[in-house]
């Protein structure tokens, strides 16, 4: 049990730090290239580890579904989020991403099973989106900037894609080791992102970008992808879902504080209050979903 709590601490803190690492990395290369190199390398390392342990390649159907999920949850989520951080603060990005549980609830209702839409659930959704609206109000002047708007749009698409990918993962219930499957998702999505970045005219890093780029990339590969995801899977398999979800409330706080302390990102009382309102809405949504399951 101690190991499970340690893993939860790792996920809660270190996944929050990846926003800072990504924000630093995109100063030197395009977001899709950074995310692509991160996921490709992590995918190679994870899949190679399992293949060397004697695991067989999954069949074509499972591989094709891992490809689809990888594209939705990593290309169209992690990739777009990393790209977005070229234009918006890492803390703002993390707060928007915190609404993912609300999107998952919405898509689960329409695509998995039409569970009861309780008043508590609807109130939680409303509060969560009002919190995000409050943060946008604080950035009204920045919304006039086309690049800032693009960053917001990319982040919202990323949230929707992660939610859809999560729902698909639940529906398909792939019979493959979680980490082994994640390795293929990282590998497939990483290759797609690198190719996309090249087609967009963004070259591989030349090697002369300096310590910031390579330090952020190494950090994202080993701490964000391999250690972070491994710890997350361990948490899911050893702690109750209600406790495992604690990381979702801590990640944004870590991201906002690090962005403010290290990158001098904008933060004031409106941002703080709006962020807390958003996280409160997400908590209420999770609570309502848990109650609905107990009733069912």
Secondary structure by P-SEA (a helix, b strand, c coil): caaaaaaaaaaaccccaaaaaaaaaaccccaaaaaaaaaaaaaaaaaaaaaaaccccccaaaaaaaaaaaaaacccaaaaaaaaaacccaaaaaaaacaaaaaaaaaaacccccccccaaaaaaaaaaaaaaaaaaaaaccccccaaaaaaaaaaaaaaaaaaaaaaaaaaacccccaaaaaaaaaaaaaaaaaaaaaaaccccccccccaaaaaaaaaaaccccaaaaaaaaaaaacccccccaaaaaaaaaaaaaaaaacccccccaaaaaaaaaaaaaaaaaaaaaaaaaaac
